[in-house]
Amino acid sequence: MELDNPFFHRGPIRDPRFFWNRTEEVTHARSLLALGQSVSIVGPRRIGKSSLLLHLGTDKASNVDAEPRQDDTRWIYFDCQGWSTATPETLYALLLEAMAAGGIILPDDVPSSVAQIGYRTFRSVVMKVAAAQGRLVLMMDEFESLSANPLLGAAFFSSLRALATTGRVVFVTATTQSLGWLTFAEPSALSSPFFNIFAQINLFPFGVDAATAMFRHFSAAAGAPFADTSIDFILDLAGPHPFFAQMAAYLVFNQMDGKTGELTPTAREQVRVAFLAQAEPHWHYLWQELQPVDQKQIALTLDLATLPPDLLRRLHDLSMVIPTETGRRFLSPTLESFLAQQQVDGVLRAPPITIDTTRQRVLVDGQEIEVATLEYELLLLLFTRTDGVLSQSDIQAQLWPEDAADAENQERLKSVVKTLRRKLGDHAGLVQNVRKRGYILGDGGWP
């Protein structure tokens, strides 16, 4: 069956034909679950955790060569989102409801719809079902909602662990942070051993080859294969991130020439504008996940080779940075450009120059240069002047306020400018002299 546009996914992928490139993760998870080991799926927002949960128990998923599910295993999906204030009794009832919705036949003495149920009744039902219908895999999506629930203490999570110790129930949780991290964030759950029974599987963006194969496969299946230039353009916008790649590919598919798979320059610009409008809110969320000190470090330099290891790990965990054969790089040039535009208190930027006003530092191309006090103050004046050329007399009045009577003495200002330009090296031309008017920070073209 051909679709007009096969890149339509914005939420979880439910159709196995479109579930792509998670062979290793699915195989690993199924192997662990078959051994009775509970599994924690960890990854940032929109990386595909929900899609993976939905396909763990399917008989066959596209491009997943793992063994199909065992006949004696019953897979139950439960979305925890929206239940951050539910009581334990409400959640036990909801889990039974999810089991019934997933095809589990509940005992006759269990009401088909009940608002609350006690743990003893819940456990009795689960054990009867597991004995009669097979091992239960309880897949709990957006599990943070439960760990942050103030009504759920260690006793609730310990009750879930007690089910796992029977060997008839295993759990799969999906979270943006590791379960170990959640125990520190939510002290009320810290004492429960429930969080210690999981093997963790992390989800990251696809590799470039896998993303490229996805673009080729689905565009060809829809009858309009992407040209290589269109695929390169998608990767430039989105990188190999599954969510952003789907978004960019969808826009490209709608705008390209169906016969050649190419985009005109006008179409490229339309796609870029539409993609940024949709992607930037998600990037803003990721940006806010960083600590202010980390935001400042990125604002000072986007050179990954100079960032602290702990910040690099955080960027990697957020899928903002990906590994390559030659080292780490940002997910995409478009994301890197977005990061370069973020405003941070205490940082002024006019690429390739950056000023750290809190420590009075100047960086050029991400590398700090030594500047004297007058050179720093001159550069700061040029940075903060937003209404055109800064006259020599204004500069001298700012740099030497005690010598207002000698404000027309230009030689000392010329000396500061000359020294500053020398320290700027290849970028010396950014400090420009506008004849008979003064100085400006720019890239040429002034009269």
C-alpha positions in Angstrom: 0.0 0.0 0.0 1.5 3.3 -1.1 1.0 6.5 0.9 1.1 10.0 -0.5 3.6 10.9 2.2 5.1 8.1 4.3 6.8 10.5 6.8 3.7 11.4 8.7 4.6 10.4 12.2 4.6 12.9 15.0 3.6 10.6 17.8 4.3 6.9 18.6 4.6 4.6 15.6 2.0 1.9 15.9 2.1 0.4 12.4 4.9 -2.2 12.4 5.7 -1.3 8.7 7.1 2.0 9.8 9.0 0.9 12.9 12.6 1.4 11.9 16.1 0.6 13.0 15.7 -0.6 16.6 16.8 -4.1 16.0 19.5 -4.2 18.6 17.4 -2.6 21.3 14.4 -4.8 20.7 16.5 -7.9 20.6 18.3 -7.0 23.8 15.1 -6.1 25.6 13.3 -9.3 24.5 16.2 -11.4 25.6 16.3 -9.9 29.0 12.6 -10.1 29.5 12.6 -13.8 28.5 15.0 -14.4 31.4 12.7 -12.7 33.8 14.7 -9.5 33.9 12.8 -6.2 34.1 14.0 -3.5 31.7 14.3 0.3 31.9 14.2 2.2 28.6 15.9 5.6 28.9 16.1 8.4 26.4 15.3 12.0 25.8 11.9 13.2 24.7 10.8 12.2 21.1 13.6 9.6 20.7 11.1 6.8 20.2 10.6 5.2 23.6 6.8 4.8 23.3 7.2 3.3 19.8 9.7 0.7 21.1 7.3 -0.3 23.9 4.4 -0.7 21.5 6.5 -3.0 19.3 8.2 -5.1 21.9 5.3 -7.5 22.0 4.4 -7.5 18.3 4.9 -10.7 16.2 6.9 -8.8 13.6 8.1 -5.3 13.2 9.7 -3.7 10.1 13.5 -4.1 10.1 13.5 -5.9 13.5 14.9 -9.4 13.1 14.4 -10.3 16.7 12.6 -13.5 17.6 8.8 -13.0 17.8 7.2 -12.8 21.1 6.6 -16.0 23.1 3.0 -17.4 23.0 2.9 -17.7 26.7 3.8 -14.0 27.3 1.2 -11.3 27.6 2.2 -7.7 26.9 0.3 -4.9 28.6 1.0 -1.2 27.7 0.1 1.4 30.3 0.6 5.2 29.8 1.5 6.7 33.2 1.1 10.2 32.0 -1.8 12.0 33.5 -1.7 9.9 36.7 0.7 12.0 38.7 -1.8 12.5 41.5 -3.5 9.1 41.5 -3.7 7.0 44.7 -2.3 3.5 44.8 -5.8 2.0 44.8 -6.7 4.0 41.7 -3.6 2.8 39.9 -4.2 -0.8 40.7 -7.6 -0.5 39.1 -6.2 1.3 36.1 -3.6 -1.5 35.6 -6.3 -4.1 35.6 -8.3 -2.0 33.1 -5.2 -1.9 30.9 -4.8 -5.6 31.1 -8.4 -6.1 30.0 -7.9 -3.6 27.1 -4.8 -5.6 26.1 -6.8 -8.8 25.7 -6.3 -10.3 29.1 -9.3 -12.3 30.4 -9.9 -11.2 34.0 -11.4 -13.6 36.5 -15.2 -13.6 36.6 -15.3 -12.2 40.1 -13.4 -9.0 39.1 -15.7 -6.1 38.2 -15.2 -5.0 34.6 -15.0 -1.4 35.7 -14.0 -0.3 39.2 -12.5 3.1 40.3 -10.3 1.7 43.1 -9.0 -1.7 44.2 -6.8 -2.8 47.1 -3.3 -4.3 46.6 -4.3 -7.8 47.9 -7.1 -8.0 45.3 -4.9 -6.7 42.6 -2.1 -9.1 43.3 -4.5 -12.0 43.5 -5.9 -11.2 40.1 -2.5 -10.7 38.5 -1.3 -14.1 39.9 -4.4 -15.9 38.6 -4.0 -14.4 35.2 -0.3 -15.2 35.0 -0.9 -18.8 36.1 -3.7 -19.3 33.5 -2.6 -17.1 30.6 1.2 -16.7 30.8 3.9 -14.4 32.0 2.9 -10.7 32.1 5.1 -7.9 30.8 3.8 -4.6 32.2 5.1 -1.8 30.0 4.8 1.5 31.9 5.4 4.5 29.6 6.1 8.0 31.0 7.1 6.4 34.3 8.3 9.7 35.7 4.7 10.6 36.3 4.4 7.9 38.9 7.8 8.4 40.5 6.9 12.1 41.0 3.5 11.3 42.5 3.5 12.5 46.1 0.8 9.9 46.9 3.0 7.0 45.9 5.6 6.2 48.5 8.1 3.4 48.9 5.3 0.9 49.8 3.6 1.3 46.4 6.8 0.6 44.4 7.7 -2.2 46.7 4.3 -3.8 46.0 5.2 -3.8 42.3 8.6 -5.3 43.1 6.8 -8.1 45.0 5.1 -9.0 41.8 8.4 -9.3 40.0 9.8 -11.6 42.6 7.2 -14.2 41.7 8.8 -14.8 38.3 5.4 -14.4 36.6 5.6 -10.6 36.1 8.3 -8.4 34.6 8.3 -4.7 34.1 9.4 -2.4 31.3 9.6 1.3 32.2 10.2 4.3 29.8 11.8 7.4 31.3 13.9 10.4 30.2 16.2 9.9 33.1 17.6 6.7 34.6 15.7 5.2 37.4 18.7 5.7 39.6 18.5 9.4 39.0 14.8 9.4 39.8 15.4 8.0 43.2 17.5 11.0 44.0 15.0 13.4 42.5 12.1 11.8 44.4 13.3 10.9 48.0 10.0 9.4 48.9 10.7 6.5 46.6 14.4 6.2 47.5 13.9 3.4 50.0 12.1 1.1 47.7 14.2 -1.7 46.2 11.9 -1.6 43.1 14.3 0.7 41.3 17.2 -1.8 41.7 15.8 -4.6 39.7 16.1 -3.1 36.2 18.6 -3.5 33.4 18.9 -0.2 31.5 18.7 0.2 27.7 19.4 3.7 26.3 17.9 5.0 23.1 19.9 7.4 21.0 19.5 8.9 17.5 20.0 6.6 14.5 23.3 6.4 12.7 23.6 8.5 9.6 23.6 5.3 7.4 20.4 4.0 9.1 18.6 7.4 8.7 19.7 7.6 5.0 18.4 4.0 4.5 15.1 5.0 6.1 14.7 8.0 3.8 15.5 5.9 0.7 13.2 3.0 1.7 10.0 4.9 2.5 10.3 7.5 -0.3 10.8 4.8 -2.8 8.0 2.7 -1.4 5.7 5.8 -1.8 6.7 6.1 -5.5 8.9 9.2 -5.3 12.5 8.4 -4.2 14.5 11.2 -2.6 17.5 12.5 -4.6 20.8 12.4 -2.8 20.8 16.2 -2.5 17.4 16.1 -0.8 18.6 13.5 1.7 21.7 15.6 2.5 19.4 18.6 3.0 17.2 16.6 5.5 20.3 15.5 7.4 21.5 19.1 7.5 18.2 20.2 9.0 17.4 17.3 11.4 20.4 15.1 11.7 19.7 11.4 12.2 17.3 12.0 15.1 14.1 9.8 14.4 11.6 12.5 15.3 13.2 15.5 13.6 14.1 13.4 10.6 10.5 12.4 10.1 9.5 16.0 10.4 12.1 17.2 7.8 11.4 14.3 5.5 7.7 15.0 5.5 8.2 18.6 4.5 10.7 17.7 1.8 8.5 15.0 0.4 5.6 17.6 0.1 7.8 20.2 -1.7 10.1 18.2 -3.9 9.7 17.4 -7.6 8.1 13.9 -7.6 10.0 12.8 -10.6 13.5 13.9 -9.7 13.2 13.9 -5.9 14.9 17.4 -6.0 14.1 20.7 -4.3 14.2 24.1 -6.0 16.0 26.9 -4.1 12.6 28.4 -3.2 11.3 25.0 -2.0 14.4 24.6 0.2 13.8 27.9 1.9 10.1 27.1 2.5 11.1 23.7 4.0 13.7 25.3 6.2 11.3 28.0 7.6 8.6 25.4 8.2 11.0 23.0 9.9 12.5 25.6 12.2 9.0 26.7 13.2 8.2 23.1 14.3 11.6 22.1 15.7 12.7 25.1 17.7 10.1 24.7 20.5 11.5 21.2 21.1 15.1 22.6 21.0 14.1 25.3 23.5 12.9 22.5 25.8 16.3 20.7 25.5 18.1 24.0 26.1 16.1 24.6 29.3 17.2 21.1 30.5 20.7 22.4 30.7 22.0 24.1 33.9 22.7 27.9 33.6 26.5 27.2 34.0 26.3 24.7 31.1 24.3 27.2 28.9 27.0 29.8 29.5 29.7 27.3 28.6 28.0 26.6 25.3 27.4 30.3 24.7 31.1 31.0 25.2 32.2 28.3 22.7 30.5 25.7 20.5 33.9 23.9 20.1 33.0 20.4 21.5 36.7 19.7 22.0 36.9 22.4 24.7 33.7 21.5 26.6 34.0 19.7 30.0 33.4 15.9 29.8 30.3 16.1 32.1 28.7 18.7 29.8 29.5 16.5 26.8 27.8 13.6 28.4 24.7 15.6 29.2 24.5 16.8 25.6 24.9 13.3 24.4 22.2 12.1 26.8 19.9 14.8 25.4 20.8 13.7 21.8 22.1 17.2 21.0 25.5 15.7 20.3 26.1 12.4 18.4 29.3 10.3 17.9 30.9 10.0 14.5 34.0 8.2 13.2 36.1 11.3 13.7 34.6 12.3 17.1 31.5 14.0 18.4 29.5 16.6 16.6 26.2 18.5 17.1 23.1 16.6 15.9 22.8 18.9 12.9 24.2 22.2 11.6 20.8 23.7 12.1 20.7 22.8 15.8 24.2 24.2 16.2 23.1 27.5 14.7 20.1 27.5 17.0 22.4 27.1 20.0 24.7 29.9 18.8 21.7 32.3 18.9 20.6 31.6 22.5 21.1 34.6 24.8 22.8 34.0 28.1 23.4 36.6 30.9 27.0 37.7 31.0 27.8 36.7 27.5 28.0 38.9 24.4 28.6 37.4 21.0 29.5 38.8 17.6 31.0 35.7 15.9 33.8 34.9 15.9 34.2 37.1 19.0 32.6 36.3 22.3 32.9 38.3 25.6 32.4 36.9 29.0 31.5 40.0 30.9 31.4 38.3 34.3 35.1 37.4 34.1 36.1 40.0 31.6 37.4 37.4 29.1 37.5 37.6 25.3 37.3 34.5 23.1 38.0 34.4 19.4 36.8 31.2 17.6 36.2 29.7 21.0 39.8 30.3 22.2 40.6 32.9 24.9 43.0 35.7 24.1 44.8 37.9 26.6 43.7 41.5 26.4 44.6 44.5 28.6 42.0 46.5 30.5 41.7 49.3 27.9 41.5 46.8 25.0 38.7 44.9 26.8 36.8 48.1 27.5 37.2 49.3 23.9 35.8 46.0 22.6 33.0 46.1 25.1 32.1 49.6 23.9 32.0 48.5 20.3 29.9 45.4 21.2 27.3 47.4 23.1 26.9 50.3 20.6 23.7 49.5 18.8 23.1 52.7 16.9 26.0 52.9 14.5 29.6 54.3 14.6 31.2 55.2 17.9 33.0 58.5 17.6 36.6 58.8 18.7 35.7 61.5 21.2 33.0 59.3 22.8 35.5 56.4 23.1 38.1 58.6 24.6 35.6 60.0 27.1 34.7 56.5 28.2 38.3 55.1 28.3 39.9 58.2 29.9 37.1 60.1 31.8 39.7 61.9 33.9 41.3 63.5 30.9 38.2 65.0 29.3 40.3 68.1 28.4 42.5 65.9 26.2 39.7 64.0 24.5 40.9 65.1 21.1 44.3 63.4 21.6 43.8 60.5 19.2 47.3 58.8 19.4 46.6 56.8 22.6 43.3 55.5 21.1 45.1 54.5 17.9 47.6 52.6 20.0 44.9 50.7 21.8 43.2 49.9 18.5 46.4 48.7 16.9 47.2 46.4 19.8 43.7 45.0 20.0 43.7 44.3 16.2 47.0 42.5 16.5 45.6 40.2 19.2 42.5 39.5 17.1 44.8 38.0 14.5 43.0 36.9 11.3 39.9 38.8 12.5 41.7 42.2 13.0 39.5 43.7 10.3 36.5 43.4 12.5 37.5 46.6 14.4 37.0 49.1 11.6 37.9 52.7 11.3 35.1 54.7 9.6 36.9 57.7 8.1 36.2 61.0 9.9 33.5 59.3 12.0 35.0 56.8 14.4 35.1 53.0 15.0 32.6 50.2 14.6 32.6 46.4 15.0 31.7 44.9 11.6 32.8 43.0 8.6 33.5 45.7 6.0 31.6 47.7 3.5 31.6 51.0 5.4 32.2 54.3 3.6 
